[in-house]
Amino acid sequence: MFTRKINDSLSVALVQPSVAKDYFAIVSKERDELSKFLPWPSKAHDEAFFENYIRQVLHDYADGKAMICAIVFDNKIVGSIGLNAINHDLKKANLGYWVSKHYRGKGIATLCTKEFIKICFDEIGLTKIEIKAAVNNVASRAVPERLGFSLEGIISQSENVNGQLYDHAIYGLIK
């Protein structure tokens, strides 16, 4: 199993079926908070939701299309980070992340994203990473801004999250 230690208290690990219960526990307690900017928490009503999701992303990982990892802080799963839609022809991927509200503000998403940049450029052979965040999701936008990504544009009405249309800021980082 892929695991990467970032520092003494933080690591990322390729999702496994056993992670489903941890993801469900977080979402059960933080559904309203996570549903502000993510479309899937409102649909995640049991562990089976995450078991199916993990099964699919592990299949995509085997096919070289995605790499989704649990974020582990002090030996506790606190969120997720991963590459979606890896495009080997264009040598780019979308990077997404979410962190439990109890662990935000500790630099976790930034440190994990920084590690994923290394993985993308040095190990997978990608030359571009994109991060998309709702324009008004200040915390998620701060991560690429801190790490030197360029704001490439704003896409209007880019995502429907529980009936709310969001414009997305698109950030890019070129190797």
N, C-alpha and C positions, 0 to 999 in steps of 0.2 A: 504494500500500500504506500502511495506517495504521501510523505509527511515532510514538512520543512519547518525547522526551528528558526524563528526570527530573533527571539531573545530568550532570556531565562523564563519568562512568564507567557510568551506568546508563540503560537505556531499555527500552521494551516495543515489540514490533512484531507486527502481526497475523501469525499463523502462515501459512507458505507451504509448498508441497511440499518445498522444499529443507531445511526444518527437521527433517524426518523422520530424517535421518542423525544429527543432533546429539542429538535426543531418544533415539534408539536407543542411541547411544554412552553417554549418561548412564545409562540404565536397564540396559544390559548390565553396567556396573561396579557399580551401586548397587541392583540388583534387590531384594536382601534388605532393605536399609534402607528403600527406598521402599514395599515390600510390607507394612511394619508397619501402615500406616494407609490405603493406597490399594489398591483391588481390581485395577486393570488392569496393574501391572507384571509380575505373574506370567503374564500372557497376551501380553506384548509380546516375542515371540521373533525378530522381524525388522523391517527398515525398513518393510515392507509394512503392518504393524500401524499404524504412525504415518502412513503415506501415506493409508490408508483413513480413519483418525481425522481427519486434517487436511482431507481432501476433504469429510467430513461436516460438520465445524465451519465450513468456509468456506461450504458450502451454507446452514447455519443462520445464519451471519452475513449472507448475502445476504437471508435471509428475516426478519432482525431478531430472531432467537431466541437468538443467542449471540454472544460476541466473545471469542475465545481468542487470547492473545498469548504469544510467546516472551519470556522475560526475558533481556536481553542485558547482561552486566556485563564491562567492559573488552573489548568486541568479541567476547565468547564467550557462546554460549547456555548458561544455567545453570539454567533452569527454565521454568515456565509460570504464567500467571495469566489468569483469564478469568471472564466472566459466562456462567453456564449458566442455562437456563430463564428468559430474559427474558420477563416477563409485562407487556405494555404496558397491558392492562386494569387490572391492579392497580398498575402503575407500580413494579414491583420486580423484582429478579433475585437469584440466588444467585451469590456470588463464591467462587472456589476458587483455590488456588495450591499449588505445590510448588517446592522449590529443592534443587539438588544439595547433598549433605552437605558438600562442600568449600567452599560459599559461604554456609552458614548462619551466623548470629550476626553478620552484617554490616549488618543492618537492611534487607536487600534486599526481603524480603516486605512489610515495613511500608511502605517508601517506595513500592513498586509499588501496594500496596493504597490508600494515600493518594491516589495519582494516579488510580486507578480510581474512587475516591469522587467526585473532581472530574468525571471523564468521565461517570459515571452521572447525577449531579445537574445538572451544567451543560450537558452536550451531548446526552445521550440523553433527558433529561427524566424520569428515574425519581425516585421520592420515598422509596424504601426499598431497602436492601441487606441481604441476609442472608448470614451466614457460618456454615457448619456444620463442626464439628470433633469428632473423637472426644474424649470426656471426658478420657482420659489422654494426649492429644496436647498436652502443655504448650506446646510451641513454636508450634504453629498457633493455639492459643487465645490466646496472648499478643498476637498481631497485632491482633485486634479489641479486646481489652482496652486496649491502648495507644492505640488510635485513637478511644476513646469510644463504642464499640458497647455496647449493653445486652444482658446475658444474659437472653434471653427464656424459656429453659426447657431442660430436658433431655429428650430423646426416648430412651426405652429401646429396646434392640435395633433401632437405626435402620439399621445396615448390617452386612452380612456380608463381611468381608475375609478371604479365603482360609480360611474355616472358623471364623473368630473373630468373634463378635457384638460390636459396639461400640455403646455409648450415645453419642449426639451432644449436644453443647452447641450451642444455636442462639443466635446473636447477631444483633441487628438494629440498624440505624442509619437513622433517619428524617431526611429533609432538614429 
